Amino acid sequence: HPQNIINLLPVVIGLFIMIDGVFKFQIAFDAKRFGLDRWWLIFLLSIVAIGCGVFLVFKPFESISALMVIMGITIIIDGIQNLNVAIYTIRVVKSKPPSI
């Protein structure tokens, strides 16, 4: 039944994006604790990702074209978030002296 899989796909992707957004939410607060000045960018993007994930979970069958646009935007936001987290993590690691 391929139609069942197609109907379930937005919900599964929405759950994944919501869970990833919650993890990025925690990373934003860790970045603030480490003293990074742009921690708010990770925080803001995590809120947007969580919101898009919630929309995909609770309104998966609105309109196929709108759904595809929202999924695309959410995936782009998640990619930007991943880049920000990687860049700030590298900065934190480089700023700490090596422990022996």
C-alpha positions in Angstrom: 0.0 0.0 0.0 2.2 2.8 -1.2 -0.4 5.5 -0.5 -0.2 4.7 3.2 3.6 5.2 3.1 3.1 8.5 1.3 0.5 9.6 3.9 2.8 8.7 6.8 5.9 10.4 5.4 5.2 14.0 6.5 4.4 12.8 10.0 7.7 10.9 10.3 9.7 13.7 8.8 7.9 16.2 11.2 8.7 14.0 14.2 12.3 13.8 13.1 12.5 17.6 12.7 10.8 18.3 16.0 13.2 16.0 17.9 16.2 17.5 16.1 14.9 21.0 17.0 14.6 20.1 20.6 18.2 18.8 20.6 19.4 22.1 18.9 17.4 24.0 21.6 19.6 22.4 24.2 22.7 23.1 22.2 21.7 26.8 22.0 21.7 27.0 25.8 25.0 25.1 26.0 26.5 27.6 23.5 25.2 30.5 25.7 26.8 28.8 28.8 30.1 28.6 26.9 29.9 32.3 26.1 29.3 32.2 22.4 27.9 35.6 21.3 25.5 34.2 18.6 23.9 31.5 20.6 20.6 33.2 19.9 20.8 32.2 16.2 20.8 28.5 17.1 18.0 29.2 19.5 15.9 31.0 17.0 16.4 28.4 14.3 15.6 25.6 16.7 12.3 27.3 17.6 11.5 27.7 13.8 12.4 24.0 13.2 10.2 22.8 16.1 7.3 24.9 14.8 7.7 23.5 11.3 7.9 20.0 12.7 4.8 20.5 14.7 3.0 21.8 11.7 4.0 18.7 9.7 2.9 16.3 12.4 -0.5 17.9 13.1 -1.4 19.1 9.6 0.2 16.6 7.3 -2.6 16.5 4.7 -3.3 20.2 4.2 -2.1 20.7 0.6 0.5 18.7 -1.1 2.2 21.8 -2.7 2.2 23.7 0.6 3.5 20.6 2.4 6.4 20.2 0.0 7.3 23.9 0.4 7.2 23.6 4.2 9.2 20.4 4.2 11.8 22.1 1.9 12.0 25.2 4.1 12.3 23.0 7.2 15.1 20.9 5.7 17.0 24.1 4.7 16.6 25.6 8.2 17.9 22.3 9.7 20.9 22.4 7.4 21.7 26.0 8.4 21.3 25.0 12.0 23.7 22.1 11.6 26.3 24.4 10.0 25.9 26.9 12.8 26.3 24.2 15.5 29.4 22.8 13.7 31.0 26.2 13.4 30.4 27.2 17.0 31.5 23.8 18.2 34.8 24.1 16.4 35.3 27.6 17.9 34.7 26.2 21.4 37.1 23.3 20.8 39.8 25.5 19.4 39.5 28.0 22.3 40.1 25.4 25.0 43.7 24.4 25.7 44.4 20.7 25.1 44.3 18.5 28.2 47.0 16.0 28.8 
